[in-house]
Amino acid sequence: MNRMQFAIAGLAAAWLMGCGVSPQELCRQAVDVACKKTVECVPGGITEAECRQQAKQDADCDKAEPCHNGKYNPMQAQKCIDELKAATCQQLMTQGLPQSCDMICQ
């Protein structure tokens, strides 16, 4: 698994721990952004459709659960999605996920 795929998997896992208003929808948004970035940043890899199919199996957003440790922060969750959308491939490859993604459950 390359660094980008590891970061994407980490984002999906972070969303699985989400809680608050519709953690399922937030998980779906994360998968959507993650798959778009994967296709953009890893040319010649999987397609967006393949990514979504794999993410549906791995993340299972319909079963997203509340934070196991800490309290869900919906502002950080939205910030994470916004920063991930805005991040360049170079930023994601060298820096990993935005720091806000680590602050979803506090």
C-alpha positions as CSV (number, residue, x, y, z in Angstrom):
1,M,0.0,0.0,0.0
2,N,1.5,3.3,-1.0
3,R,1.5,6.4,1.2
4,M,-1.5,7.9,-0.6
5,Q,-3.6,4.8,-0.2
6,F,-2.5,4.6,3.5
7,A,-3.7,8.2,4.0
8,I,-7.0,7.5,2.3
9,A,-7.5,4.4,4.4
10,G,-6.8,6.4,7.5
11,L,-9.4,9.0,6.5
12,A,-12.0,6.3,6.0
13,A,-11.1,4.8,9.4
14,A,-11.4,8.2,11.1
15,W,-14.9,8.6,9.6
16,L,-15.9,5.2,10.9
17,M,-15.3,6.6,14.4
18,G,-17.4,9.7,13.8
19,C,-20.5,10.6,15.6
20,G,-23.0,13.4,15.9
21,V,-25.3,14.6,13.2
22,S,-25.3,11.9,10.5
23,P,-21.9,10.2,10.8
24,Q,-23.1,8.1,7.9
25,E,-23.3,11.1,5.5
26,L,-20.0,12.4,6.7
27,C,-18.4,9.0,6.0
28,R,-19.9,9.1,2.5
29,Q,-18.5,12.5,1.9
30,A,-15.1,11.4,3.0
31,V,-15.2,8.4,0.7
32,D,-16.2,10.6,-2.2
33,V,-13.3,13.0,-1.6
34,A,-10.8,10.2,-0.9
35,C,-11.6,8.4,-4.1
36,K,-11.4,11.6,-6.2
37,K,-8.0,12.4,-4.7
38,T,-6.8,8.8,-5.2
39,V,-7.6,8.9,-8.9
40,E,-6.1,12.4,-9.2
41,C,-2.9,11.6,-7.3
42,V,-2.2,8.1,-8.3
43,P,-2.5,8.0,-12.1
44,G,-2.8,4.6,-13.6
45,G,-4.1,3.2,-10.3
46,I,-7.7,2.2,-9.7
47,T,-10.6,4.0,-11.2
48,E,-13.0,6.2,-9.1
49,A,-15.7,3.5,-9.5
50,E,-13.3,0.8,-8.3
51,C,-12.2,3.0,-5.3
52,R,-15.9,3.5,-4.3
53,Q,-16.6,-0.2,-4.5
54,Q,-13.6,-1.0,-2.3
55,A,-14.5,1.8,0.1
56,K,-18.1,0.6,0.4
57,Q,-16.7,-2.8,1.5
58,D,-14.0,-1.4,3.8
59,A,-15.7,1.6,5.4
60,D,-19.4,0.5,5.4
61,C,-20.6,4.0,6.0
62,D,-24.1,2.8,6.9
63,K,-22.7,1.4,10.1
64,A,-20.6,4.4,11.1
65,E,-20.4,4.5,14.9
66,P,-20.0,7.3,17.5
67,C,-16.5,8.2,18.6
68,H,-15.1,5.4,20.8
69,N,-12.7,7.8,22.6
70,G,-13.5,11.4,22.9
71,K,-16.3,13.6,21.6
72,Y,-17.1,14.2,17.9
73,N,-16.3,17.7,16.6
74,P,-18.5,18.4,13.6
75,M,-16.6,21.6,12.8
76,Q,-13.3,19.7,12.6
77,A,-15.0,17.0,10.5
78,Q,-16.2,19.6,7.9
79,K,-12.8,21.3,8.1
80,C,-11.1,18.0,7.3
81,I,-13.3,17.5,4.2
82,D,-12.7,21.0,3.0
83,E,-8.9,20.8,3.6
84,L,-8.7,17.5,1.9
85,K,-10.6,18.8,-1.1
86,A,-8.2,21.8,-1.3
87,A,-5.0,19.8,-0.8
88,T,-2.7,19.2,-3.7
89,C,-1.4,15.7,-4.4
90,Q,2.1,16.9,-3.4
91,Q,0.8,18.0,0.0
92,L,-1.0,14.7,0.6
93,M,2.0,12.6,-0.5
94,T,4.5,14.5,1.7
95,Q,2.4,15.6,4.7
96,G,-0.4,13.1,4.8
97,L,-3.9,14.0,5.8
98,P,-4.7,17.5,7.0
99,Q,-4.2,17.9,10.8
100,S,-7.9,18.7,11.2
101,C,-8.7,15.1,10.2
102,D,-6.9,13.9,13.4
103,M,-9.1,16.2,15.5
104,I,-12.5,14.8,14.5
105,C,-12.8,12.8,17.7
106,Q,-11.4,14.7,20.7
